[in-house]
Amino acid sequence: MTADLAGPGTSTAPPWLTSVFERDDVTGLSIPPSATCALHGRTTSPAVARDFTARTLHQWGFGQLVPDAQVVVSELVTNAMRHAPVDQTGGTPILLRLVNHRFHIGCGVSDASERIPAVCPWSDLSETGRGLHLVEALSAAWGWIVTRGGGKVVWALFDARPSSVR
């Protein structure tokens, strides 16, 4: 697995997050709790991802993260639908994974494309190009992982520490 930097000053994906996406690399590692939702590239997929994220974060006790996490997963799923080939016959779906690791929540959207995400310049008049800017603004860090079997995972981390600790 290759983890790459996607924003200035950010680090690569933490091992606890990459372990969830590459289960065969985790011998001896403790895998944090996670939840997965398969999305099949339908027009309803971003809404399904937002609902899944809200339910999961509430179950884990991180309701305060729901608004930001919903925007981020919606953007990542939309980008996967726009830029990755989606097999409508039931093949490789777009997968959303949420990971609960101590004081961080990780989210990752995997798809079959190896095309890495790129932050595009945009203006107030641009019709597209804002998504990764939103991801960068709402998450503590983000990046991508090119997976061994082909495809990639675009991930984002959220700080889940109680506000009194920050």
N, C-alpha and C positions, 0 to 999 in steps of 0.2 A: 504494500500500500504506500502511496506517496501522498503526503500532506503538504499543501502549499499555502502560502501566505496570500491573503486577498485584500489586505488593507494596510496602509502605512502604519508602522508601529505595533502591529498585532503579531501574536505568536502563532505557531502552527497549531493544529488541532491537538488537544490534550489526549494522552493515551487512553484514558477512560472513555472518551467519546469514540475514538477510532475503533476501540475494541468491540463496540456494539455493532459496527458496520462490517467488521471482518472477524467473525467469530472464531475462525481457525487460527488466528494469531494470538489467542488469549490464554494459552496454557499457563496455568498458575495464577492468572489475574482474576481478581474479583470483579465480576460484571455488575455494574449498577442497575437498579430497576429501570426498565424501559417499557414503552408502549409503541406499537406499530399500527399504522393504518395504510392499507393498500388503496391506491387511487388509480383509476383507469383512464385518465385523460379526458373525462367528460366535462362539459361546461359547468357542472355542479361540483367538481373536484375542489376548487378553492373553498367553497362554503363547507363542504364535508370536512376539509382539513381544519378550518376555523372551529367548527363545532367539536371535533375530536380533541383539538388542543384545549379548548375551554373545559370540557368534561375531565380530561386527564389532569390538567393543572389544578382544578378544584379538588379532585380526588386526592391529589398529593399535598394539598394544603398551600398551594401557591397561587391563589386567586388574584393576588395583586399583579401577577405577571400576564394575566390573560389578555388585556388590550394590546400590549406591545407584541406579545407572542403571536396573537392572531394576525396582526398585520404582517409580521415577518413570514409566517408559514404560508399565508396567502400569496405573498410576493414570490417566495421560493417555488411553490407549486405552480403558479402561473408561468414563471420562467421555464420550469421543466416542461410544461405543456407546450410552450411556444418554441423552445429551442431543441427539444429532444424528440426523437422518434417515439411515438407511443403506439404500441401494438394493440389495436382494437379487438384482436381475436383472443384475448385472454393471456397473452404472453407476459413479458416483463412489464409489470406496472410501475408507476411512480410510487415510491414508498416514503411515507412520512414517519420518522421515528423521533420520539421524545425520550430524553434520558434524564433521570433524577440522580444527581451526584452531589451529595453534601449541600454546599451552598451555591450550586450552579444547576441550571436546567439547560440541557443541550437539545437542539432540534436539528434534524438533518433530513434533507429531501434527496433521495437517490433516483437516478434515471439512467437510461441506457446510453446516453451520449457522453463522449469524453471531451466535448467542447467546454472549456472552462469559462466561468462567468467573467464578464468584464464590466467594470463601472464605466458608463458612457457619460460624456458631458451632456448637460441639459440646461434648458432655460425655462422660464415661466411659460413659454409658448410651446415647448416640446410636448408631443402627445405620448411619447414613451421615454424610457431611460431613467425614471425616478426610482424604480423598485430597489435596486441595490443601494442607492443612497439612503432609502428608508431603512433597509436592513442594517446598514452601518450605523445609522443614527439611533436605532432602537435597541441594538444588542451590544453586549460588552465586547464581543469579538466575533468575527465570521471568517469563513474561508471555504476551501473545497478540498476534497480528497478524491484522487483518481484511484478507482478500485482495480484490483488485480484481474478480476474476471471481465473487465470492460465496464464502462460507465463511470459515473462520479457521484459523489455526495456533496451537496452544498450545505454547510452547517452554520449555525449561529449559537452563541452562548448568552445566557441571561444570568445576571447576578441575582441569586435567590436568598441572600442573607437578609435577616430582619433589618428594617431601616435603622434601628438603634445601633447596629454594628457597623454600618457603612461609614 
